[in-house]
C-alpha cells in the first residue's frame, strides 16, 4: 500500500474483522442476563386480553365471564398464578369451532399446542411460553364453547 499524508494506509479487512469481533462481544454480553419473564400481574392481563379477543374474533352471540380472575392463587413454595375464563354461545353450529379458535391463538399470538384435541374429547390446551400463559378450549356443544386460562406459577412480586 502507499502513503497518504505521511502515514501508512491501513488494510480495511482488519478494521472490519475487529469491528465484527467487538459487535459479537456486545451481543454476547447482552445475552448473559436471563429474562425474568412477565410478572404475575402482566401474565394475568395478557391471559384476559387474549381470551377476550379470541372470543370476539369468532363472533359469539353471547359471552359470559365465568372466572373474572385478577386474584392471586397460591401455588408452589412461594408462587402465585392467575386465572380467567369465559363461556360463549354461538348462533351458528360449527364442528370446526375448536380448530378455528386454536388456529387463531396460534397465528395471532404464537400459542403452541400443549394438549392436543382427541377424538371424542372436544378439548385442547395451548401454551404461550413468552407470556407464561395456557388456554384450554372446550366445545360443550355445537353452539357453546368455553375458554379457560391460567398463568404459570410465578414468584410473588
Secondary structure, DSSP 8 states (H G I E B T S, - for coil): --EETTEE---HHHHHHHHHHHHHHHHHHHTSS------HHHHHHHHHHHHHHHHHHTT-SEEEEEE---S-EEETTTEEE-EEEEEEE-SS--TTHHHHHHHHHHHHH--EEEE--BTTB-EEEEEEGGGTEEEEEEEEETTEEEEEEEE--EE--
